[in-house]
Amino acid sequence: MIVDTGGAGFGGLYALRRDIVSRLGGTVTTCKQPDFKVGLVGGISFRTGAGLPSVTQPRPCGADAVILDADAGVKAADGMLGAGYLSHFIWTFDYPAKKNSARTTRLAPRSACSACSPLVCA
């Protein structure tokens, strides 16, 4: 997967190539939105602790991902975690350990902290 903070996806959805959805046992359906129709993905079950976290707010047609056309510049990748998905979490990338983690808990705003250090408050 490519991680691109300005990349593909919308409404809490990440993007997957159609052939990858098939390999993962997911289903592709067409979802009609007010201004457009789009291919969306559902039904992908990841191993416990190995999958991507789901956005808890309502997503278009209850989907997990949007179909990413292979000609969108990501032919060598399975898909993309883009702005529409990434923005729903706080991400930590530990490059030396080759791990990343996501959390949904937001840090308290600085104005709400009377005794917080600048390293604790966002």
C-alpha positions, -999 to +999 in steps of 0.1 A: +000+000+000+011+035-008+006+060+020+000+095+006-016+122+028-030+139-003-039+106-021-069+087-031-100+079-011-128+100+004-154+098+032-132+076+054-124+051+026-090+038+016-084+027-020-077-007-034-071-021-069-099-042-082-077-073-086-065-070-050-101-069-038-107-102-055-076-117-040-087-107-005-122-122-010-140-088-009-169-077-030-173-047-053-206-029-056-216+003-073-227+030-049-248+059-062-241+092-045-260+124-052-234+136-078-217+104-090-215+066-090-185+049-076-172+013-072-169+005-035-155-024-016-169-043+014-166-077+029-129-079+035-119-097+067-084-092+079-067-114+105-072-102+141-047-075+148-035-074+111-061-053+094-067-016+089-088+001+115-123+011+103-135+046+104-164+046+129-184+074+113-209+066+085-191+059+052-206+060+017-228+029+013-211+014+045-181+005+024-145+000+036-127+011+004-131+027-030-119+010-062-086+025-074-081+021-112-047+005-120-039+033-144-040+059-116-002+057-112-001+030-086+003-001-107+030-015-085+010-011-053-021-029-039-038+004-031-035+036-012-041+050+022-049+086+013-063+118+029-099+105+030-089+077+053-058+089+071-074+120+085-096+100+108-068+087+129-036+098+146-008+078+130+026+069+143+052+056+119+081+038+135+105+034+105+134+016+123+109-010+137+090-012+104+057-007+123+029+018+123-001+023+146-032+043+145-054+057+173-087+076+173-082+094+206-075+130+201-052+149+224-067+177+245-064+212+229-038+234+245-065+257+259-080+228+279-048+220+296-039+240+327-009+218+337+001+202+304+036+203+290+039+213+253+049+177+245+015+163+258-009+188+243-017+192+206 
